[in-house]
């Protein structure tokens, strides 16, 4: 699913049934305590937005960004955890092909993490 704001394509949200839980927000102001970590723009925006939403959880894989979020009291999930939750809820049948697709796309995952994810998914 690709969602663009400037060039439209927002219908993808409605077409896939995401509109009941996915909400678009205006650009976030960056918090100083987040900017001090010198993260990427995306990670900084996500963490800054989360600081303004009580009891929010963010999906972040970058180690430094996860540390930053956690020091700010923000709960984090990684993509691997999302895959496990998706399998447990019956949304996907297996995590292994998705893990391989992530690796093929350039996401670095250690063998230990891959084995842990597969074990937790029962594969």
Secondary structure, 3 states (H helix, E strand, C coil): CCCCCCCCCCHHHHHCCHHHCCCCCCCCCCCHHHHCCCCCHHHHHHHHHHHCCCCCEEECCCHHHHHHHHHCCCEEECHHHHHHHHHHCCCCCCCHHHHHHHHHCCCCCCHHHHHHHHHHCCC
